[in-house]
Amino acid sequence: MASFSTPAIVLRAVNTGEADRIVTLFGRDTGRLSALARGARKSQKRFAGGLGLCTVGVALLRERANVELLTLEGFDGTVGHAALGADVGRMAHAAYAAELVSKLCAPRQVERAVYDWLAEFLAYLDLEGASAERLRVFELGLLGGLGFGPVIATCAVCAGASTAGRDASAVAFRWDPDRGGAVCVACARGGRPISAAARAALLHFAELPLGAASREALPADLNRDCREALAEIINHHIGGPLKSVEFIAKLSAASSGGRS
Ligand SMILES: [Zn+2]
């Protein structure tokens, strides 16, 4: 079978055998896939720039007959982000973004807009450093791009019908991921209360470009509310917590600001 190339981002790489690596890639033209990189730990020539986490580059791939694992014949990662490994904050956010994409995207499902969103997120992370607000914008854009975006502005059940003729901010809402997001109290059967401020912040972040996110300065408690609300939506879709979340939580606890 013929080789083909695609822009790709390294989501994961694990060593196998003497010198090989199994790499999970998010290909712009292929979606998520796994490939065997023979001799990757020895060949600087075929794997320029390495296969580090979140390296952006061009992958040269070959399908193998009756085998799910492709062969990664080469990876030119020279357009990778130099500063991503510069500090633990950048690394933690990159690892989280990679794990999130890995868990939320189905294998071999082409998602070009999601690919571009991740590439843009990594570029700003590299350039400006970690930002909790940017991470919220990324999560919302990713969820929305995959059709998992929560309903925030209106009630997910009655579409806000019960709020008609009233100031929407005066209507109490609950947050119920099982039913798609915000649910007005008239429709609510479960979930937990969510403040009007948290819903307003989520709505604002859902519209914000990634490049503007690091100039935002959300109060720590409001950021926490938004983070938890989105984590519930994410957990609902992947059915369990992410490994990298724990790492970010530890970093936040260690830093004075508690920002993640
Ligand atoms: Zn309702």
Boltz pocket constraint, residues with backbone or C-beta under 6 A from the ligand:
constraints:
  - pocket:
      binder: B
      contacts: [[A, 155], [A, 156], [A, 157], [A, 158], [A, 159], [A, 160], [A, 161], [A, 162], [A, 183], [A, 184], [A, 185], [A, 186], [A, 187], [A, 188]]
      max_distance: 6.0
